[in-house]
Amino acid sequence: MPGAQRKRVMTVDESSSVTQLELFFDLVIVFAFTMVTDFAAHDPTAIGLLRAVVIIAMLWWMWIGYSWLANVVKADEGITRVVMFVAMGAAFMIALTIPEAFHDLPGGWYGPLVFVIAYLTARLLHLSMFWLASAQDPQLRGQVVRWAAGSLTVGGVLLLAGAVTDSNWQIALWFAALVWDMGWTFFSGNDWRLNSAKHFAERYGLIIIIALGESIVSIGVGVAGLPISWPIAVGSMLGLAISGLLWWAYFDIAAIVVEHEMAHAKGERRIQIARNCYTYWHFPMIVGIIGVSLGMKKVLNYVGGADGHSLRDELHGIPLFALMGGVAIYLIALVGFKHYATRTVSTQRVAAAVVLVALIPLATNLPALAALGLVCAVCAVLIAWETLMHAQPRDEIRHGQSA
């Protein structure tokens, strides 16, 4: 009997950690994030940015399903392992077709339809595994049925319809599908299972690291093939510093206190923290980081002298908004993330986000490298202020003295 059980699914317990297979799965997401950044960089317009956000949302909604699944059954055991590998293939196909998600390229398969079919395949695999995992759990089975009844039916039809229409209707239908899916998930109930708060928080922390890693990759891509110079060196260090400061803003305190609240919550409150703080509030964090990646890629491209640019050139339009607005969105999402779990508001982060948005008009008249330095300075002041002004509670939270 134990051997037969292992062939099907194995349940996650409270002490479980993220498995190596989950990390392997997330490598595909790294590639997909890179493709989204390139997609936005090739069409730095408002409509191009909206399309990029829709693609990020679809990637996110596919990924979060597997984050919940792997918290119920072990990802690297039994049939779940096979499903994870097949889902990786579907996710990789999604990433490969991102350049064609809205505009089919001549020759080959019809890109938008392939994109949607790969996406729905990943979602159906996730649903199938949840159906199997809930066989002995009537409460979870009921939740899965309620969620699937509205999520994949209406959402799937809208996505398929969008894939075979012109680009204007396509983005409207895909956006509607995502709004429906996210809304239905919110209202479909709180009967999900969260077997390990530690595993769940760790998985979402890792996806933040993955996104920040992609921002560092964007720095390298922005200067690829260009001779090293002091502007490139300074710009690269400023970009790396911004990524590091965003890491600090998440992991220093916020991630710890929210995980603590989720671990000690009971019943529906535990599920609500997991869903609202992680599934929902992490989405704008990812959007913000990818926006920063786009902005940093453009800045490094400018300071390196590519495409006829000079060190005096200003950063304008969508790339500038993505750089400064991306950090602002990330900070506001962190405020919401922490507030839902703890009922406290990090006013200094709200202030920093407002300052960044207010500085956008000024930054349009500055060289791109100076704009990057401005963003770095605001982030550095915020982190220094928090570290110094909240030194005692920070120390207690990080080292368990308040337990």
Disulfide bonds with the S-S distance in Angstrom:
none
